[in-house]
Amino acid sequence: MKDQQTIVNNARDYYSRFGTWFGYTLVLGRAQHFGRYNAEHRTEKLAQRNALEQFARVLAPRKSDKILDAGCGQGVVAHYLAEHYEAEVTGITVTPHEVDVATKLARHRSLRGTTQFELGDFEKLRFKDGTFDKVFTYETLAHAQDVERAAKELFRVLKSGGKAVFVEYEWDYDKFTAEYQKTFDFVCKYWGGFGVRQFGKGEFAKKLRKAGFVKISELDVTAEVRPSMKRVKKLTAPLRFLVGWNEHLAKHFANNAGGNFYEDAVALRAFRYKVYVARKEAK
Ligand SMILES: C[S@@+](CC[C@H](N)C(=O)[O-])C[C@H]1O[C@@H](n2cnc3c(N)ncnc32)[C@H](O)[C@@H]1O
């Protein structure tokens, strides 16, 4: 098993690569998560907007709420919450380039007063107990070396009565084919995540309970994100041959070259995309 620092370094390397930044910016419009499609939201732009709206509806931020975005990427979610709900959002990431981009974009949108971005690791948070009204992760905890430790940290910094929302993945590892395992191993190696099998059926909710969270609910929205996954698969098809042909070149385009990663797992019924809501009991 890789140690925590190695996993953090791998994630940082992955998100610092030009190919990664280029892929997210071009294909998902800076978001580092999938769009949510439905009858009215049939383009990626609209689906991305819908993903933010649906997420905000669940998190239900209030004006001046202190919110932690753990694994904030380029700040797309934090900016949205600050702009539309006047919440005070702190975003943390292990990737210095993302802190710079998120901060610059906040300045352009006059959100410097309500957002702040900094380097930080969700397994070792610098914040005092009970700092935040709400905490969330959005397609992030797959990078954790120890998901339970991250959940405990997020629980610790949440105020009593506070709410946590996690948009995360669930896998059926026993449904993997040998061929799928090969793609999975490539993504693990160059993405800085998934290395330890911590997201089996029902496992995440159990870890949240062990961390102290109560009133845990989960919603499976795989069908809504699948068109976004299919789109990524289609757009990245020209790069995919790199994975088999030259691994060292492929690693620079790990997210592009591994573009069939999610859609193929959904087709195998080995993957679900879920929104978890949990609470810290009020004192
Ligand atoms: C798939 S991106 C999601 C970004 C953002 N939540 C979004 O939806 O656009 C995962 C993010 O997690 C960050 N990350 C990875 N490991 C981390 C850790 N140990 N602590 C904090 N952030 C981490 C990465 O730097 C990246 O910003």
Ligand as a Chemical Component Dictionary entry (heavy atoms), coordinates in Angstrom:
data_LIG
# 
_chem_comp.id                   LIG 
_chem_comp.type                 NON-POLYMER 
_chem_comp.pdbx_formal_charge   0 
_chem_comp.three_letter_code    LIG 
# 
loop_
_chem_comp_atom.comp_id 
_chem_comp_atom.atom_id 
_chem_comp_atom.alt_atom_id 
_chem_comp_atom.type_symbol 
_chem_comp_atom.charge 
_chem_comp_atom.model_Cartn_x 
_chem_comp_atom.model_Cartn_y 
_chem_comp_atom.model_Cartn_z 
_chem_comp_atom.pdbx_ordinal 
LIG C1  C1  C 0  -11.493 15.526 -9.552 1  
LIG S1  S1  S 1  -10.861 16.976 -8.806 2  
LIG C2  C2  C 0  -12.369 17.738 -8.231 3  
LIG C3  C3  C 0  -12.243 19.219 -8.070 4  
LIG C4  C4  C 0  -13.493 19.986 -7.662 5  
LIG N1  N1  N 0  -14.099 19.404 -6.480 6  
LIG C5  C5  C 0  -14.493 20.038 -8.794 7  
LIG O1  O1  O 0  -15.542 19.384 -8.673 8  
LIG O2  O2  O -1 -14.233 20.747 -9.777 9  
LIG C6  C6  C 0  -10.105 16.415 -7.276 10 
LIG C7  C7  C 0  -9.437  17.504 -6.464 11 
LIG O3  O3  O 0  -8.992  16.943 -5.217 12 
LIG C8  C8  C 0  -7.727  17.513 -4.885 13 
LIG N2  N2  N 0  -7.058  16.611 -3.922 14 
LIG C9  C9  C 0  -6.480  15.415 -4.142 15 
LIG N3  N3  N 0  -5.999  14.895 -2.991 16 
LIG C10 C10 C 0  -6.281  15.791 -2.011 17 
LIG C11 C11 C 0  -6.040  15.842 -0.600 18 
LIG N4  N4  N 0  -5.405  14.850 0.037  19 
LIG N5  N5  N 0  -6.483  16.912 0.088  20 
LIG C12 C12 C 0  -7.118  17.937 -0.542 21 
LIG N6  N6  N 0  -7.383  17.948 -1.879 22 
LIG C13 C13 C 0  -6.964  16.890 -2.604 23 
LIG C14 C14 C 0  -7.040  17.675 -6.213 24 
LIG O4  O4  O 0  -5.948  18.574 -6.154 25 
LIG C15 C15 C 0  -8.227  18.189 -7.063 26 
LIG O5  O5  O 0  -8.360  19.566 -6.855 27 
# 
loop_
_chem_comp_bond.comp_id 
_chem_comp_bond.atom_id_1 
_chem_comp_bond.atom_id_2 
_chem_comp_bond.value_order 
_chem_comp_bond.pdbx_ordinal 
LIG C1  S1  SING 1  
LIG S1  C2  SING 2  
LIG S1  C6  SING 3  
LIG C2  C3  SING 4  
LIG C3  C4  SING 5  
LIG C4  N1  SING 6  
LIG C4  C5  SING 7  
LIG C5  O1  DOUB 8  
LIG C5  O2  SING 9  
LIG C6  C7  SING 10 
LIG C7  O3  SING 11 
LIG C7  C15 SING 12 
LIG O3  C8  SING 13 
LIG C8  N2  SING 14 
LIG C8  C14 SING 15 
LIG N2  C9  SING 16 
LIG N2  C13 SING 17 
LIG C9  N3  DOUB 18 
LIG N3  C10 SING 19 
LIG C10 C11 SING 20 
LIG C10 C13 DOUB 21 
LIG C11 N4  SING 22 
LIG C11 N5  DOUB 23 
LIG N5  C12 SING 24 
LIG C12 N6  DOUB 25 
LIG N6  C13 SING 26 
LIG C14 O4  SING 27 
LIG C14 C15 SING 28 
LIG C15 O5  SING 29 
# 
